[in-house]
Amino acid sequence: MTTRLGKVLILLSLVLVSALGVVYTKHQGRTLFVELQALREARDSMDIEWGQLQLEQSTLTTQGQVERAARERLGMVYLAADVAVIVRP
């Protein structure tokens, strides 16, 4: 009878340890899934911001914008053909 009771107690403790392992593993899985969702959301918002920055960059580097910045900030002007001097090596 004692050996049977010992076997039952060992099996019961193994079942309990196994159940605790399942609960812990399930909790870890849910925690990692929540973290994964947060990272995906951050990635999506960064993708949106990247697209907006690319659009802004493309509008800032158009030919007209560059020419206007050269005239206004640097005081540059177009050279007339009769004023230009070509230097050959």
Secondary structure as the mmCIF struct_conf table of DSSP 4:
data_model
#
loop_
_struct_conf.conf_type_id
_struct_conf.id
_struct_conf.beg_label_comp_id
_struct_conf.beg_label_asym_id
_struct_conf.beg_label_seq_id
_struct_conf.end_label_comp_id
_struct_conf.end_label_asym_id
_struct_conf.end_label_seq_id
HELX_RH_AL_P HELX_RH_AL_P1 THR A 2 LEU A 60
TURN_TY1_P TURN_TY1_P1 THR A 61 THR A 61
BEND BEND1 THR A 62 THR A 62
HELX_RH_AL_P HELX_RH_AL_P2 GLN A 63 LEU A 74
HELX_LH_PP_P HELX_LH_PP_P1 TYR A 78 ALA A 80
TURN_TY1_P TURN_TY1_P2 ALA A 81 VAL A 83
#
